[in-house]
Amino acid sequence: MQDRSYATAQDMASKYRIGADTVRRKVQDGSWPCDRIGRLYRFSPDQQDEIAQIVAGHQHSGYDKDRIAAALRKLSEGDGRSGE
């Protein structure tokens, strides 16, 4: 049975055979979800599952920058209020 506790950056690095710095970069650029506690990185069991899907290629990682940009343009075109 899998351990369902929070994982550290080092745990994730070991699991995916990458450096801990690479794990931190993936979090900082929005590719991987993570909880921050001060300077510490912790990955919940749900976040670990999501990262496994990202690594397996079944899910897109990070933010959809085009979708966000389009939403911001739409907001800036109007007065920002809904309910006309």
Order of alpha helices (4+ residues) and beta strands (2+ residues): beta-alpha-alpha-beta-beta-alpha-alpha
